[in-house]
Amino acid sequence: MIINLDNQTDLSGFYVVYNGSTNIEEPGNFGISHLMEHLLCKSFDHLQDTYEENGLSWNAYTSPNEIVFHLSGLDENVQKYKKEFVDLLSEFNVTKSDFEKERRIVLEEYMDSFNDQVSSHYLNLDRKLYGSYNPIGKRKDLENLKYMDCLNFFEKQFLNPSKIINVSKHDEFNYDVKTDGMDIDSEPKFDPNRDFEFEDGNSFKDKSSLILKTPIIDSDFPEIKFVNLMLSHGLNSPLYDEVREKRGLVYFINSAVSRMNKKGCINISTLTSNENTDGVIEAIDSVLSDKDRVINEERFNIIKKSTKINLKQQDINRHMSVNKWINPKGWNLSDCIDDISIEKCGEIFDKYFNVDDFYISNDKKEFK
C-alpha cells in the first residue's frame, strides 16, 4: 500500500513501514528486528554527506509492532531520493564485519536500557507478564545470533514493505514496488507466573519504580487515550495535582495505553523514593476513586479543545506526524475527537480505570 498525503507546507516526509517486528520473533532471536534496523541503515552510509548537503534528516526506529525508516526535509530535496531510499532497503548488503560491529553497538544500547530504572522495570515486567522481550531483545539471543540468521530474517521481515507513506505538497509517489500488508495473528497472553529471564542491570538502591497495568484490552483505544489525557496531562491534571503538587511524592507520573499488535493495556507509571511507595499508591487510588475529579465538564472541555489544536498542529506538520497512518484502524484520537462526549468518557472511566482491576508492580518487590 502506498499512501500519498497532501501537506500544507513545502516540507516533506517519506516513510517505509514494515509490519511484524517482535510479533514474528521467536525464542533464540529476540532482538533481531532492532538489530536488523541498525544493519539496514548501513545501506545509506554512502549517502550521508549527500543527505546532509541537501538538508535532509533520516533515521529509523523499531517498535514492538513495526520497523520504520524515514526521510524528511524540503519537498524538492526529498523528492530526489525517494525511489533510491526504497531500492536500498530492498537489498541486504551488509558484511560480516558490519554485523559484528553493529551487534556490539546494539548490546551497548541494551545495557543502557536496563540502566534506566523505569525502562528496566517496564522491560522486565513485560517479560514476566506477557513473555515479550520488546525490541531491545534478550542479551543471550543477541550474543548468539549468526550472520546467516540475519540473512534469513531479512527474507521473512524485509522482502517487501507493508506500506509506504509519502507526505508532500507537490509530489505524488508512484513506483512499481510490491507492498505486503502482513496481518499478524499473535496476541498477548497475561501470565504473572511464567518463567522468564530477568535482566539485572542496576540495583537502583534508593528509588522504587511503580507500574500499574490493566488487564489486556481489545477496544475503545481512542476514547481511552482521551481519558488518559484528562487524568494525567499537565501539572493541573488530577494525577499530577494529587501525587506531585499536593503530596510532593514524585517528579513525574504518566497514564498511557500501550499497543501490543491489535490489543493493548493502560499503564500508570512513576518513580519515587522507597519510603513513598505506599503513599503514591494511596494517592493514585484516591484519584481513581473520585470519578467527578477526573470526569467533569471543565476538564473535558479543556482536553477536547487542546486535543483538537494539537491534531491541527500535527496536520500542519504532517511530514513529521504520520503515526495515524502507521497505527491500525481504531487506535487514533482523531477517530473520536469530534464525537466524544463527557458521558462516553464516564463510561470509559468506569470500564477501565477501577484501581482494583490494576496489576500493581513495585520493582523492588516484583523481581525478588
Residue pairs with C-beta under 8 A, 6 or more apart in sequence:
1 162
1 163
1 164
1 179
1 181
2 163
2 164
2 166
2 173
2 174
2 175
2 177
2 179
3 163
3 164
3 165
3 166
3 325
4 166
4 168
4 172
4 173
5 165
5 166
5 167
5 168
5 318
5 322
5 325
6 168
6 169
7 13
7 75
7 167
7 168
7 169
7 318
7 319
8 169
8 315
8 316
8 318
9 169
9 316
9 317
9 319
10 74
10 75
10 76
10 169
10 170
11 72
11 73
11 74
11 75
11 317
11 319
11 320
12 72
12 73
12 74
12 75
12 78
12 79
12 166
12 167
12 168
12 169
12 171
12 319
13 70
13 71
13 72
13 78
13 165
13 167
13 318
13 319
13 320
13 322
14 70
14 71
14 72
14 78
14 82
14 85
14 164
14 165
14 166
14 167
14 173
15 68
15 69
15 70
15 164
15 165
15 166
15 167
15 322
15 326
16 68
16 69
16 70
16 85
16 86
16 89
16 161
16 164
17 66
17 67
17 68
17 161
17 162
17 163
17 164
17 165
17 326
18 66
18 67
18 68
18 157
18 158
18 161
18 162
18 182
19 65
19 66
19 162
19 163
19 181
19 182
19 183
19 184
20 33
20 65
20 66
20 67
20 156
20 157
20 162
20 182
20 184
21 33
21 62
21 63
21 64
21 65
21 66
21 67
21 135
21 157
22 30
22 33
22 64
22 65
22 132
22 133
22 134
22 135
23 64
23 65
23 184
23 186
23 261
24 33
24 156
24 157
24 184
24 186
25 31
25 32
25 33
25 133
25 137
27 141
28 141
28 144
29 141
29 145
29 149
29 153
30 133
30 137
30 138
30 141
30 142
31 106
31 110
31 133
31 135
31 136
31 137
31 138
31 141
31 142
31 145
32 137
32 141
32 142
32 145
32 149
32 150
32 153
33 62
33 67
33 135
33 153
33 157
34 62
34 106
34 135
34 136
34 137
35 102
35 103
35 106
35 137
35 142
35 145
35 150
36 67
36 150
36 153
36 154
36 157
36 158
37 60
37 61
37 62
37 67
37 69
38 102
38 105
38 106
39 92
39 94
39 98
39 99
39 102
39 150
40 60
40 69
40 89
40 92
40 94
40 158
41 59
41 60
41 69
42 93
42 94
42 98
42 102
43 88
43 89
43 91
43 93
44 51
44 58
44 85
44 88
47 81
47 84
50 81
51 57
51 58
51 71
51 81
54 73
54 74
54 77
54 80
54 81
55 73
55 74
55 77
56 71
56 72
56 73
56 77
56 78
56 81
57 71
57 72
57 73
58 69
58 70
58 71
58 72
58 85
59 69
59 70
60 67
60 68
60 69
60 70
61 67
61 68
62 68
62 135
63 135
64 132
64 134
64 135
64 259
64 260
64 261
65 184
65 259
65 260
65 261
66 162
66 326
67 157
67 158
68 326
69 85
69 89
71 78
71 81
71 82
71 85
72 78
72 319
72 320
75 168
75 169
75 170
75 171
76 170
78 168
79 168
79 170
79 171
82 166
82 171
82 173
82 175
83 175
86 161
86 164
86 175
86 177
89 158
89 161
90 158
90 177
92 150
92 151
92 154
92 158
94 102
94 150
96 147
99 147
99 150
103 142
103 145
106 137
106 142
107 139
107 142
107 143
109 136
110 136
110 137
110 139
110 142
111 201
113 119
113 120
113 123
113 136
113 201
114 120
114 123
114 199
114 200
114 201
114 202
115 201
115 202
117 202
117 204
117 207
117 209
117 271
117 363
118 209
118 269
118 271
120 199
120 201
120 202
120 204
120 209
120 363
121 209
121 211
121 269
121 361
121 363
121 366
122 211
122 267
122 269
123 133
123 134
123 136
123 199
124 196
124 198
124 199
124 363
124 366
124 367
125 211
125 213
125 361
125 363
125 366
126 132
126 133
126 134
127 133
127 196
127 197
127 198
127 199
128 192
128 194
128 196
128 198
128 366
128 367
129 190
129 191
129 192
129 194
129 213
129 359
130 188
130 189
130 190
130 191
130 260
131 189
131 191
131 194
131 196
132 188
132 260
133 141
138 197
139 199
140 197
159 180
160 177
160 178
160 179
160 180
161 177
161 179
161 180
162 179
162 180
162 181
162 182
163 179
163 181
163 325
163 326
164 173
164 175
164 177
164 179
165 322
165 325
165 326
166 172
166 173
167 318
167 319
167 322
184 261
184 262
186 261
187 260
187 261
187 262
187 263
188 216
188 260
188 261
188 263
190 215
190 216
192 359
198 367
200 367
204 363
206 273
206 274
207 271
207 272
207 273
207 274
208 271
208 272
208 273
208 274
208 276
208 277
208 362
208 363
208 364
209 269
209 270
209 271
209 362
209 363
210 269
210 270
210 271
210 272
210 277
210 280
210 281
210 360
210 361
210 362
210 363
211 267
211 268
211 269
211 361
211 363
212 267
212 268
212 269
212 284
212 355
212 358
212 359
212 360
212 361
213 265
213 266
213 267
213 358
213 359
213 361
214 265
214 266
214 352
214 357
214 358
214 359
215 265
215 357
215 359
216 260
216 263
216 264
216 265
217 224
217 257
217 263
217 264
217 265
217 266
217 352
218 262
218 263
219 330
220 348
220 351
220 352
221 257
221 259
221 264
221 330
221 331
222 330
222 331
222 332
222 333
222 334
222 335
222 336
222 337
222 340
223 336
223 340
223 344
223 345
223 348
224 257
224 266
224 348
224 352
225 256
225 257
225 333
226 303
226 304
226 307
226 333
226 336
226 337
226 340
226 345
226 348
227 294
227 295
227 345
227 348
227 349
227 352
227 353
228 255
228 256
228 257
228 266
229 237
229 303
229 307
230 237
230 238
230 294
230 295
230 299
230 300
230 303
230 345
231 237
231 238
231 239
231 255
231 287
231 294
231 353
232 238
232 239
232 240
232 253
232 254
232 255
232 256
232 268
233 303
233 306
234 240
235 241
235 244
235 245
238 287
238 290
238 293
238 294
238 299
239 253
239 255
239 268
239 284
239 287
240 253
242 283
242 284
242 286
242 287
243 249
243 250
243 253
243 270
243 280
243 283
243 284
243 287
244 250
244 251
244 252
244 253
247 279
247 283
249 272
249 276
249 279
249 280
249 283
250 270
250 271
250 272
250 276
250 280
251 271
252 270
252 271
253 268
253 269
253 270
253 284
254 267
254 268
254 269
254 270
255 266
255 267
255 268
256 266
256 267
257 264
257 265
257 266
257 267
258 264
258 265
258 267
259 327
259 331
262 328
266 352
266 353
268 284
268 358
270 280
272 280
274 364
277 362
277 364
281 360
284 355
285 355
287 293
287 294
288 294
288 353
288 354
288 355
289 355
291 346
291 349
291 350
294 349
294 353
295 342
295 345
295 346
295 349
296 342
297 342
300 342
300 345
304 337
304 340
307 333
307 337
308 337
311 333
311 334
311 337
314 321
314 324
315 321
323 332
324 332
324 334
329 335
